[in-house]
Amino acid sequence: ISAGIMMNIDSEYGNEYFPGVDISYDVSSNIKLFISYNKSMRTPNYTELYYQSPTDTGNINLKPENSINREIGLKWNGRSHKTTFTYYKREGENMIDWILINGDSIWRTQNLNQLSTIGYELNSRIDINKMFNTNLPISSLSVNYAINESDKNSVGFQSRYVLDHLKSNFSLTASQNINNKLRIDWRASHQDREGGFTDFYSKEEVEYLPFWLISTRLSYKAFNNSTIFLEVNNLFDNKYVDFGNIPQPGRWIRTGVKVTI
């Protein structure tokens, strides 16, 4: 068990206490239960308070945001894998966000009163050969899956940060050792974001669409201290918008040499 408390003394926003507690318990030799609780605060920064431009304006009346964060989970270190499962909940008050009211053309900072978010996350790194007692070229497999749900959405306005969060994010990474010099790494990811954005051409708000991305990296160990690599990101040249109305890069290729001295 570890615990602590912080006191914030602020002549502008007042004084407040922020406790935190972390507890872990060994259920068995390879399974651990962990629990945490903490309270946090963030004061508005200069940009959020005073920034002015043709497209953005700050708000000098912003209040600090506060949140209570709870987390519980399990860590399982098995013979052929290391897995972590986590459940978390965040209760926020006066969350600071940039918003764009429908029909307006200027993003403005504003406090969002009450916002509760819950989420789950699973991480696992698997040794395929140990799991199935084989000698496959795929040496390891990593899986990550996270899902978030909030009790508010951006109806009537667009949120730049707080409400347009990732609803779900999945990634799968695999490594192939072809021989003692050649290695191939693969990564597949699927992403689904909450909210929407203003389309550059139609000027109308459209929802974010989920998308898949596939990437790969080929590495060749030329000498003991140097590796030649070739990376291909967005292998299938997928057209997508991740955040805002800016199209993301299509297929792009990078190559080089990594030298260890």
C-alpha positions as CSV (number, residue, x, y, z in Angstrom):
1,I,0.0,0.0,0.0
2,S,1.2,3.5,-0.8
3,A,-0.6,6.7,-0.1
4,G,0.0,10.4,-0.3
5,I,-1.6,13.7,-0.2
6,M,-0.9,17.0,-1.9
7,M,-2.1,20.4,-1.0
8,N,-2.4,23.1,-3.7
9,I,-2.2,26.7,-2.4
10,D,-3.5,29.2,-5.0
11,S,-4.4,32.8,-4.4
12,E,-6.6,32.8,-7.6
13,Y,-8.4,29.5,-7.3
14,G,-8.2,28.7,-3.6
15,N,-6.6,25.9,-1.6
16,E,-7.5,22.2,-2.0
17,Y,-6.2,18.8,-1.0
18,F,-5.5,16.0,-3.5
19,P,-5.2,12.5,-1.9
20,G,-3.9,9.4,-3.7
21,V,-3.9,5.7,-2.7
22,D,-2.4,2.7,-4.5
23,I,-2.9,-0.9,-3.3
24,S,-1.6,-4.1,-4.7
25,Y,-2.2,-7.7,-3.6
26,D,-0.5,-10.9,-4.7
27,V,-3.4,-13.3,-5.4
28,S,-0.9,-16.0,-6.3
29,S,2.7,-16.2,-7.5
30,N,1.8,-14.9,-10.9
31,I,-1.4,-13.0,-10.5
32,K,-1.6,-9.5,-8.9
33,L,-4.6,-7.4,-8.1
34,F,-4.2,-3.6,-8.0
35,I,-6.5,-0.8,-7.0
36,S,-5.9,3.0,-7.1
37,Y,-7.7,6.2,-6.2
38,N,-6.6,9.7,-6.7
39,K,-8.0,13.2,-7.0
40,S,-6.4,15.7,-9.4
41,M,-6.8,19.3,-10.6
42,R,-5.7,21.3,-13.7
43,T,-5.7,25.1,-13.8
44,P,-6.4,26.7,-17.2
45,N,-3.2,27.7,-19.1
46,Y,-2.4,31.0,-20.7
47,T,-3.7,29.9,-24.2
48,E,-7.1,28.8,-22.8
49,L,-7.5,32.0,-20.8
50,Y,-6.2,34.7,-23.1
51,Y,-5.4,33.5,-26.7
52,Q,-7.1,35.4,-29.5
53,S,-7.0,34.7,-33.2
54,P,-9.5,34.8,-36.2
55,T,-10.5,31.2,-35.4
56,D,-9.9,30.8,-31.6
57,T,-10.6,32.8,-28.5
58,G,-9.8,32.1,-24.9
59,N,-12.0,32.7,-21.8
60,I,-10.7,34.6,-18.8
61,N,-13.6,33.2,-16.7
62,L,-12.5,29.6,-16.9
63,K,-12.5,27.6,-13.7
64,P,-9.9,24.8,-12.8
65,E,-11.0,21.3,-13.8
66,N,-11.1,18.6,-11.1
67,S,-11.4,14.8,-11.4
68,I,-11.6,11.8,-9.2
69,N,-10.0,8.7,-10.8
70,R,-10.6,5.1,-9.8
71,E,-8.9,2.0,-11.2
72,I,-8.9,-1.7,-10.5
73,G,-7.2,-4.4,-12.5
74,L,-5.3,-7.7,-12.7
75,K,-1.8,-8.5,-13.8
76,W,-1.2,-12.1,-14.9
77,N,2.3,-13.3,-15.8
78,G,1.9,-16.7,-17.2
79,R,4.4,-19.1,-18.7
80,S,3.8,-17.9,-22.3
81,H,2.2,-14.4,-21.8
82,K,2.0,-11.2,-19.7
83,T,-1.5,-9.9,-19.5
84,T,-3.1,-6.9,-17.8
85,F,-6.8,-6.1,-17.6
86,T,-7.9,-2.7,-16.2
87,Y,-11.2,-1.1,-15.4
88,Y,-11.2,2.6,-14.7
89,K,-13.7,5.4,-14.0
90,R,-13.1,9.2,-14.1
91,E,-15.6,11.7,-12.7
92,G,-14.7,15.1,-13.9
93,E,-16.0,18.6,-13.0
94,N,-15.5,21.8,-14.9
95,M,-13.5,20.0,-17.6
96,I,-11.8,22.5,-19.9
97,D,-12.5,22.1,-23.6
98,W,-12.4,24.1,-26.9
99,I,-15.9,23.9,-28.5
100,L,-17.4,25.1,-31.7
101,I,-21.1,25.9,-31.5
102,N,-23.0,24.9,-34.6
103,G,-23.3,27.8,-37.0
104,D,-20.4,29.6,-35.4
105,S,-16.9,29.9,-36.9
106,I,-14.8,30.5,-33.8
107,W,-13.6,27.9,-31.3
108,R,-14.0,29.0,-27.7
109,T,-12.9,27.6,-24.4
110,Q,-15.5,26.5,-21.9
111,N,-16.0,24.5,-18.7
112,L,-18.1,21.3,-19.1
113,N,-19.9,20.9,-15.8
114,Q,-20.1,17.1,-15.0
115,L,-18.5,14.4,-17.1
116,S,-18.2,10.7,-16.1
117,T,-16.1,8.3,-18.2
118,I,-15.6,4.6,-17.8
119,G,-13.3,2.4,-19.7
120,Y,-11.7,-1.0,-20.0
121,E,-8.3,-1.9,-21.3
122,L,-6.6,-5.2,-22.1
123,N,-2.9,-5.6,-22.8
124,S,-1.3,-9.0,-23.6
125,R,2.1,-10.0,-24.9
126,I,2.1,-13.6,-26.0
127,D,5.0,-15.9,-26.8
128,I,3.5,-18.1,-29.5
129,N,6.1,-20.8,-29.5
130,K,5.9,-21.3,-25.7
131,M,2.1,-21.3,-25.8
132,F,1.8,-24.0,-28.5
133,N,5.2,-25.7,-28.0
134,T,6.1,-25.0,-31.6
135,N,8.9,-23.3,-33.5
136,L,7.0,-20.9,-35.7
137,P,8.6,-17.9,-37.3
138,I,6.2,-15.6,-35.4
139,S,8.1,-15.1,-32.2
140,S,5.7,-12.8,-30.3
141,L,2.2,-11.4,-30.5
142,S,1.0,-8.2,-28.7
143,V,-2.7,-7.4,-28.3
144,N,-4.2,-4.1,-27.0
145,Y,-7.9,-3.3,-26.8
146,A,-9.4,-0.3,-25.0
147,I,-13.0,1.0,-24.9
148,N,-14.3,4.3,-23.4
149,E,-17.8,5.5,-22.7
150,S,-18.9,9.0,-21.5
151,D,-22.2,10.1,-20.2
152,K,-22.2,13.2,-22.4
153,N,-21.8,13.8,-26.2
154,S,-21.3,16.9,-28.3
155,V,-24.9,17.6,-29.4
156,G,-25.2,21.1,-30.9
157,F,-21.5,21.7,-30.9
158,Q,-18.1,20.2,-31.7
159,S,-15.6,19.3,-29.0
160,R,-11.9,19.5,-29.8
161,Y,-10.6,17.3,-26.9
162,V,-12.8,16.2,-24.1
163,L,-15.8,14.7,-25.8
164,D,-14.3,13.6,-29.1
165,H,-12.3,10.8,-27.5
166,L,-11.6,7.4,-28.8
167,K,-14.6,5.1,-28.2
168,S,-12.5,2.0,-29.0
169,N,-9.0,1.3,-30.0
170,F,-7.6,-2.1,-31.0
171,S,-4.1,-3.0,-32.1
172,L,-2.4,-6.3,-33.0
173,T,1.4,-6.5,-33.4
174,A,3.4,-9.5,-34.5
175,S,7.1,-10.2,-35.0
176,Q,8.5,-12.7,-37.5
177,N,12.1,-13.8,-37.3
178,I,12.8,-15.2,-40.8
179,N,16.4,-16.0,-39.8
180,N,19.1,-14.7,-37.5
181,K,19.5,-11.5,-39.7
182,L,16.1,-10.9,-41.2
183,R,13.0,-9.8,-39.2
184,I,9.5,-8.5,-40.2
185,D,7.2,-6.6,-37.8
186,W,3.5,-6.2,-38.5
187,R,1.0,-3.9,-36.9
188,A,-2.8,-3.8,-37.5
189,S,-5.0,-1.2,-35.7
190,H,-8.7,-0.3,-35.7
191,Q,-9.9,3.0,-34.3
192,D,-13.3,4.5,-33.7
193,R,-13.6,8.1,-32.5
194,E,-16.6,9.8,-30.8
195,G,-18.1,13.0,-32.2
196,G,-17.6,14.6,-35.6
197,F,-15.8,17.4,-37.5
198,T,-16.7,20.1,-40.1
199,D,-16.1,18.9,-43.6
200,F,-13.8,21.2,-45.5
201,Y,-15.9,21.2,-48.7
202,S,-19.5,20.9,-47.6
203,K,-19.0,22.9,-44.3
204,E,-21.3,20.5,-42.6
205,E,-20.6,18.4,-39.5
206,V,-20.0,14.7,-40.3
207,E,-19.3,11.9,-37.9
208,Y,-15.8,10.3,-37.5
209,L,-15.8,6.9,-39.3
210,P,-13.9,3.9,-37.9
211,F,-10.9,2.8,-39.9
212,W,-8.2,0.1,-40.1
213,L,-4.5,0.7,-40.7
214,I,-1.8,-1.9,-41.6
215,S,1.9,-1.2,-41.3
216,T,5.0,-3.2,-41.6
217,R,8.8,-2.9,-41.0
218,L,11.5,-5.1,-42.6
219,S,14.9,-5.2,-40.7
220,Y,18.1,-6.7,-42.0
221,K,21.1,-7.0,-39.7
222,A,23.9,-6.3,-42.1
223,F,26.7,-6.3,-39.5
224,N,26.9,-6.7,-35.8
225,N,26.4,-3.0,-35.1
226,S,24.2,-1.9,-38.1
227,T,20.7,-2.7,-39.3
228,I,19.1,-1.7,-42.6
229,F,15.3,-1.1,-42.3
230,L,12.3,-0.5,-44.6
231,E,9.0,0.8,-43.1
232,V,5.7,1.0,-44.9
233,N,3.0,2.8,-43.0
234,N,-0.7,2.7,-44.1
235,L,0.2,-0.2,-46.3
236,F,-3.1,-0.2,-48.2
237,D,-3.2,3.6,-48.7
238,N,-6.4,4.0,-46.6
239,K,-8.0,7.5,-46.8
240,Y,-9.2,8.6,-43.4
241,V,-9.7,11.5,-41.0
242,D,-8.5,10.9,-37.5
243,F,-8.9,14.2,-35.7
244,G,-10.3,17.5,-37.1
245,N,-10.9,17.9,-40.8
246,I,-7.4,17.3,-41.9
247,P,-6.9,14.2,-44.1
248,Q,-4.2,11.9,-42.7
249,P,-1.2,10.7,-44.8
250,G,-1.8,7.8,-47.2
251,R,0.8,5.1,-47.8
252,W,4.3,6.4,-46.9
253,I,7.6,4.6,-47.0
254,R,10.7,5.2,-45.0
255,T,14.1,3.5,-45.2
256,G,17.4,4.0,-43.5
257,V,20.3,2.5,-41.6
258,K,20.6,2.2,-37.8
259,V,24.1,2.1,-36.4
260,T,25.0,1.3,-32.8
261,I,28.3,2.7,-31.7
